[in-house]
Amino acid sequence: MPVSTKPNKSVIITGASNGLGYHCAAAIAESNQNWHIVIAIS
């Protein structure tokens, strides 16, 4: 069976340039799960 590359989970993270938002985005990206991550930085 072919492996799907389409993300099966999505998350929007605001404040991802530093602090809690940054660490949340990094943890999700490193989790080895198939996430679609949208970050908002300012």
Contacts in CASP RR format, 6 or more apart in sequence:
PFRMAT RR
TARGET T0000
AUTHOR 0000-0000-0000
METHOD contacts of the structure
MODEL  1
MPVSTKPNKSVIITGASNGLGYHCAAAIAESNQNWHIVIAIS
4 34 0 8 1.000
5 34 0 8 1.000
6 34 0 8 1.000
7 34 0 8 1.000
7 35 0 8 1.000
7 36 0 8 1.000
8 34 0 8 1.000
9 33 0 8 1.000
9 34 0 8 1.000
9 35 0 8 1.000
9 36 0 8 1.000
10 35 0 8 1.000
10 36 0 8 1.000
10 37 0 8 1.000
10 38 0 8 1.000
11 28 0 8 1.000
11 35 0 8 1.000
11 36 0 8 1.000
11 37 0 8 1.000
11 38 0 8 1.000
12 38 0 8 1.000
12 39 0 8 1.000
12 40 0 8 1.000
13 21 0 8 1.000
13 24 0 8 1.000
13 25 0 8 1.000
13 28 0 8 1.000
13 37 0 8 1.000
13 38 0 8 1.000
13 39 0 8 1.000
13 40 0 8 1.000
14 21 0 8 1.000
14 39 0 8 1.000
14 40 0 8 1.000
15 21 0 8 1.000
15 22 0 8 1.000
15 39 0 8 1.000
15 40 0 8 1.000
15 41 0 8 1.000
15 42 0 8 1.000
16 22 0 8 1.000
16 24 0 8 1.000
16 25 0 8 1.000
16 39 0 8 1.000
16 40 0 8 1.000
16 41 0 8 1.000
17 41 0 8 1.000
17 42 0 8 1.000
25 37 0 8 1.000
25 39 0 8 1.000
28 35 0 8 1.000
28 37 0 8 1.000
29 35 0 8 1.000
29 37 0 8 1.000
END
